[in-house]
Amino acid sequence: MDIHAIVLAAGKGSRFLPVTSEYHKSLFPLLGESILHRLLSTLIDSGIESLTVAVGWLAEQIEHHLRSLNLQKNVQLALVEDYEIGPLKTFASTVERCSETPILTCPADLLAEKRLTTAFIRNQGTSDALVNIAVDTTATTGTSVYTEGEGRVVSLTPSGRGDYWGRSAMLLGVDKRFLRHAQSALEDGRTRVAQAIEHAISQGEIIRGIAVTGDWFDLDSPESLIRCMKYLFDTTKAVEKSDVYLTSGDVFEVGQQIEFPSGTVVQKNVTLTGPVYIGKRCHISSGTRLGPYVDLENNTRLGSGTTLVDCLAFGNADIGDGINEKQAIICGDKILRGRVS
């Protein structure tokens, strides 16, 4: 069965302000690859043949980024001018332009294992539901899902109906007939897709949960982004695009300055404690201590005597002398701090 995917990438990412005032959240890099690229690659590897990326805020950045990728699939852009109304408006406006084929939809800030997305997509062909919701029965974050017999969803809130089953893993499979419920919810002033699902439930429509297993991350806060970065470090053995990649447990003491062909310079008396990723054209000044869990993307500059732990730096990050940061996201001259257990 051919399934068309819609990726919702129109929002401002307000929890990452002020970084997202100039840099779209879906384009944040992790170990050399943007969040959006990782998501699209996972969907394509899971069997999706055509995709639409719904854009609004900083749409030109996403358009430029997609042109730079070699996805070898049909990827279209859908500009949603009134995206600020909310994700439900972005969803409805984009679905309205799609053909009658079944639709898979998810936000652009989702990172999920291929086995999770593949299993969910496979189940779309056998479902009788207007909407299918991927449900992780072990998750502690995400929208709660309450069901009755045979996985029929009866509520997304603790209303007293049904039994708690798990949390939404941010993947939905929808029939285009669901559009009328989305439009009705919008007319009632609703802004979230979950509220349109509640509307469909109230009208007696069949909504089903499909149990999924596998790791996934909703990258909606600095904490979740750092947690995902650490997960990728722990599950990635090698990265082709890096000048330096150390895995967990590796320690590299730099006694004399090293210059890489890409332009990266690591000065003397630098200690790298893995896992550490250093991209192209970076400058690491003397006396710096990096790691564990430090991701320095292309064109990052670190001043002398800097110490970073559990940090992501990108967007031409420029970090001054003697800076000590832990659990931080650094973009240009802006720093967001998280608290990750």
Backbone hydrogen bonds, N-H to C=O, Kabsch-Sander energy under -0.5 kcal/mol:
donor,donor_aa,acceptor,acceptor_aa,energy
4,H,102,P,-2.4
5,A,50,S,-2.2
6,I,104,L,-3.2
7,V,52,T,-2.9
8,L,6,I,-0.6
8,L,106,C,-2.4
9,A,7,V,-0.8
9,A,54,A,-2.5
16,F,13,G,-2.3
17,L,14,S,-1.5
19,V,16,F,-1.3
20,T,16,F,-0.9
21,S,18,P,-1.5
22,E,19,V,-1.6
23,Y,19,V,-1.2
27,L,24,H,-1.8
28,F,25,K,-2.0
30,L,33,E,-2.4
33,E,30,L,-1.1
35,I,28,F,-1.7
36,L,26,S,-2.9
38,R,34,S,-2.4
39,L,35,I,-2.2
40,L,36,L,-2.8
41,S,37,H,-2.5
42,T,38,R,-2.0
43,L,39,L,-2.4
44,I,40,L,-2.5
45,D,41,S,-2.6
46,S,42,T,-1.2
47,G,44,I,-1.6
48,I,43,L,-2.2
49,E,3,I,-0.7
50,S,3,I,-0.7
51,L,74,N,-2.9
52,T,5,A,-2.7
53,V,76,Q,-3.0
54,A,7,V,-2.7
54,A,52,T,-0.7
55,V,53,V,-0.5
55,V,78,A,-2.5
56,G,9,A,-0.6
56,G,57,W,-0.5
57,W,10,A,-2.4
59,A,56,G,-1.3
61,Q,58,L,-0.9
62,I,58,L,-1.2
63,E,59,A,-2.5
64,H,60,E,-2.2
65,H,61,Q,-2.3
66,L,62,I,-2.8
67,R,63,E,-1.8
68,S,64,H,-1.0
68,S,65,H,-0.7
69,L,65,H,-0.6
69,L,66,L,-1.0
71,L,69,L,-0.6
74,N,49,E,-1.2
75,V,73,K,-1.1
76,Q,51,L,-2.7
76,Q,74,N,-0.5
78,A,53,V,-2.2
80,V,55,V,-3.1
80,V,78,A,-0.5
81,E,79,L,-0.7
83,Y,80,V,-1.0
85,I,82,D,-1.6
86,G,83,Y,-1.7
88,L,191,T,-2.8
89,K,86,G,-0.6
90,T,86,G,-1.6
91,F,87,P,-2.8
92,A,88,L,-2.9
93,S,89,K,-2.6
94,T,90,T,-1.7
95,V,91,F,-2.8
96,E,92,A,-2.0
97,R,94,T,-1.0
98,C,95,V,-1.6
103,I,174,V,-2.5
104,L,4,H,-2.8
105,T,172,L,-2.9
106,C,6,I,-1.8
108,A,8,L,-2.5
110,L,107,P,-0.9
111,L,217,F,-2.0
113,E,215,D,-2.4
116,L,113,E,-0.6
117,T,113,E,-1.8
118,T,114,K,-3.0
119,A,115,R,-1.6
120,F,116,L,-1.9
121,I,117,T,-2.6
122,R,118,T,-2.3
123,N,119,A,-1.2
124,Q,120,F,-0.6
124,Q,121,I,-1.3
125,G,121,I,-0.5
125,G,122,R,-0.7
126,T,123,N,-1.0
127,S,124,Q,-0.9
130,L,206,I,-2.7
131,V,206,I,-1.1
132,N,173,G,-3.1
133,I,208,R,-2.8
134,A,171,L,-2.3
135,V,210,I,-2.8
136,D,167,R,-3.0
137,T,135,V,-0.7
139,A,136,D,-0.8
145,V,166,G,-2.5
146,Y,155,S,-2.6
147,T,163,D,-2.4
148,E,152,R,-2.5
151,G,148,E,-0.9
152,R,148,E,-0.5
152,R,149,G,-1.4
153,V,207,I,-3.2
154,V,146,Y,-2.6
155,S,146,Y,-1.4
159,S,157,T,-2.5
163,D,147,T,-2.9
165,W,145,V,-2.8
166,G,145,V,-1.1
167,R,136,D,-2.3
168,S,143,T,-3.0
169,A,134,A,-2.6
172,L,105,T,-2.3
173,G,132,N,-2.5
174,V,103,I,-3.2
174,V,172,L,-0.5
175,D,130,L,-2.4
178,F,175,D,-2.4
179,L,176,K,-2.0
180,R,177,R,-0.9
181,H,178,F,-0.8
182,A,178,F,-1.8
183,Q,179,L,-2.6
184,S,180,R,-2.1
185,A,181,H,-2.3
186,L,182,A,-2.0
187,E,183,Q,-2.1
188,D,184,S,-1.3
189,G,186,L,-1.9
190,R,185,A,-2.7
195,Q,192,R,-0.7
196,A,192,R,-1.0
197,I,193,V,-1.9
198,E,194,A,-2.1
199,H,195,Q,-1.6
200,A,196,A,-2.2
201,I,197,I,-2.4
202,S,198,E,-2.2
203,Q,199,H,-1.0
203,Q,200,A,-0.5
204,G,201,I,-1.9
205,E,200,A,-2.3
207,I,205,E,-0.7
208,R,131,V,-2.5
209,G,151,G,-2.6
210,I,133,I,-3.0
211,A,209,G,-0.5
212,V,135,V,-2.5
217,F,111,L,-2.7
219,L,109,D,-2.8
219,L,217,F,-0.8
220,D,218,D,-2.1
225,L,221,S,-2.1
226,I,222,P,-2.3
227,R,223,E,-2.3
228,C,224,S,-2.2
229,M,225,L,-2.4
230,K,226,I,-2.2
231,Y,227,R,-1.8
232,L,228,C,-2.5
233,F,229,M,-2.2
234,D,230,K,-2.1
235,T,231,Y,-1.2
236,T,232,L,-0.9
236,T,233,F,-0.7
237,K,235,T,-0.5
242,S,239,V,-0.8
243,D,278,I,-2.6
244,V,278,I,-1.7
246,L,276,V,-2.6
249,G,274,G,-1.0
250,D,247,T,-2.1
252,F,272,L,-2.9
254,V,252,F,-0.6
254,V,270,V,-3.2
255,G,253,E,-0.8
258,I,266,V,-3.0
260,F,264,T,-3.1
263,G,260,F,-1.9
265,V,282,C,-2.7
266,V,258,I,-2.8
267,Q,265,V,-0.5
267,Q,284,I,-3.0
269,N,254,V,-1.6
270,V,254,V,-1.2
271,T,288,T,-2.3
272,L,252,F,-2.6
273,T,271,T,-0.5
273,T,290,L,-3.1
274,G,250,D,-3.4
274,G,272,L,-0.6
276,V,246,L,-1.6
277,Y,294,V,-2.6
278,I,244,V,-2.7
279,G,296,L,-2.8
283,H,300,T,-2.5
284,I,265,V,-3.1
285,S,283,H,-0.6
285,S,302,L,-1.5
287,G,268,K,-1.1
288,T,285,S,-1.0
289,R,306,T,-3.0
290,L,271,T,-2.8
291,G,308,L,-2.2
293,Y,275,P,-1.3
294,V,275,P,-1.5
295,D,311,C,-2.6
296,L,277,Y,-3.1
296,L,294,V,-0.6
297,E,295,D,-0.7
297,E,313,A,-3.0
299,N,280,K,-2.5
300,T,297,E,-1.1
301,R,317,A,-2.7
302,L,283,H,-3.0
303,G,319,I,-2.1
303,G,320,G,-0.5
305,G,286,S,-1.8
306,T,303,G,-1.0
307,T,323,I,-2.9
308,L,289,R,-2.3
309,V,325,E,-1.7
310,D,292,P,-2.2
311,C,293,Y,-1.5
312,L,328,A,-2.1
313,A,295,D,-2.9
314,F,330,I,-2.5
316,N,298,N,-0.7
318,D,332,G,-2.0
319,I,301,R,-3.0
322,G,304,S,-2.9
323,I,320,G,-1.0
325,E,307,T,-2.6
327,Q,309,V,-2.0
328,A,310,D,-0.8
329,I,336,L,-3.3
330,I,312,L,-3.2
331,C,329,I,-0.5
331,C,334,K,-2.5
332,G,314,F,-1.6
334,K,331,C,-2.6
336,L,329,I,-3.1
338,G,327,Q,-2.9
341,S,339,R,-0.5
